[in-house]
Amino acid sequence: MAWFRVAVSAALFLFGSAISGAAQDVTLSSPDGAVEITGDLLGFDGQFYRVDTQFGELTVDGSGVVCDGPGCPNLADFVAELTLSGSSTMAEVLLPALIEGFALRNGYQTRREALPDENFEYQLLRGDTTLVARFTFLVSNTDEGFADLLANEADVVMALREIRPKERQLAREAGMGDMTGASRSRVLALDAMVPVVAPGNPVRSISVPELAQVFAGTITNWQELGGPDAPISLHLPVAGSGLAQAVEDRLLKPVKLSQSEDLRRHDRSSGLARSVTIDPFAIGIASFAETGTARMLTLTGPCGFSLAAGRRAIKTEDYPLSAPMFLYLPARRLPKVARDFLGYVRGPAAQVVIRRAGFVDQAPEKIPVNAQGQRLANAITAAGDEVDLVELQRLVALLGGMQRLTTSFRFETGSTRPDAQSRANIAQLSRAIESGIYDAKRMVFVGFSDGEGAAAGNRKIALKRAEAVRDAVIKAAETANLDRLEIGVEAFGEALPMACDDSDWGRQVNRRVEVWLR
């Protein structure tokens, strides 16, 4: 039903002038009467009118026109409106915490009002009585969030997955621009899909291919995973939720598997974790932020490397099932208070709020070499004819005394385009350089690859990726004085593997660009 509504809504958006109510009719005229625009008022942000005209949607500066008609707003009593729709995980905890932080920082009072169907609104007030802005939350799931946006019933989508190709196409056709662009898609915080079991379950680890087979129903007994002879009980979030769709998109589709129908669905990730905790033969995929007392399984591979979910591993994307939390915005101007809020959530003060709310923030952390013993042990274990100890000595000579930033870069499958989290990292790192945080430092973009192919060729590919990321960061840092820091590139190819190269997901983890600092 959601997809039917999306398709219909996109069509209606395109032909909005034919269906808009007459009560929204407005005429905008210049003071001398030379210019006159008539249409249906779609929105007013306190400064700009957004009007659906016979020529399409237009944005008009209110300071240069006079508004006439039943749809004209009361300029004296203007209240900024922002409607957010989508993920309940983001709506219930994360965004309310950020609104409270934004209000405190800007001298607003807040008031929360319940709405029907578990929806709610946050009101920002100046003093005790003057209403300045209203943030309305439509609490559902990622699917419904995109449907509301395309129906022009929401300004922002709260999503636990990336926009899908069909949604992207419909948004473009509806005149909302490319929703994957830097100004349309923003990573708000970080999360991860984590396999969870009951605390008493003897199984401690699982490979990604095994996890996919479990949720496809091809592995059905714990004995196949080194556990007891007992059937596996499957638990996933409700269909249509961003987390459930991320499982489908990132775990099952890459290996051409379909989701098992013999599983139990949950409205909330926290409820999923509670159910798994009391069932010794259950396994679920939950949000890292909502695992409760369930025990997370470590991801492993046949070569012996292991990857556990943790704050730093999620920030670096070294954990392969990282899942950014997105805000998607259409290509239209939002009210000033809304723009200020969206600017606040990308700043350092908001990262503290995100962390305190139980989610993984995007603030870069520094990891010294002496805290990376496991990675170096993996490198020594993997050393051989292709990567000898001399190359490892070169690596240690360069990186010794430096610190790795959790700001890392990985790429979309089969592409040189940075993935969503990495695109957000490009913006975050460029802003930090512009602000002077890394002045008088040496910053090195270090490229790594998987082990497929010859080592010399892999080193060249890794160097090209490192150069491409460096160039993208420099291009984005438009106001930076690059003479105040030293920026370099280096590559070590397959010399420092993070995961086994015997699967697509392992090779994906190994293909990366890291940032090191001295």
Buried (B, 14 or more C-beta within 10 A) or exposed (E): EBEEBBBEBBBBBBEBBEEBEEEBBBBBBEEEEEEEBBBBBBBBBBEBBBBBBEEEBBEBEBEEBEBBBEBBBEEEEBBBBBBBBBBBBBBBBBBBBBBBBBBEBBEBBBBEEEEEEEBBBBBBBEEEEEBBBBBBBBBBBBBBBBBBBBBBBBBBBBBBBBBBEEBBEBBBEBBBBBBBEEEBBBBBBBBBBBBBBBEEBEBBBBBBBBBBBBBBBEBBEBEBBEBEEEEBBBBBBBEBBBBBBBBBBBBBEBBEBEBBEEBBBBEBBBBBBBBBBEBBBBBBBBBBBBBBEBBBBEBBBEBEBBBBBBBBBBBBBBBBBBBBBBBBBBBBBBBBBBBBBBEBBBEEEBBEBBBEBBBBBBBBBEBEBEEBEEBBEBBEEBBEEBBEEEBBEEBEEBBEEBBBBBBBBBBBEEEEEBBBBBBBBBBBBBBBBBEEEBEEEEBBBBBBBBBEEEBEEBBBBBBBBBBBBBEBBBEBBEEBEEEEBEBEBBBBBBBBBBBBBBBBBBBBBBBBBBBBBE
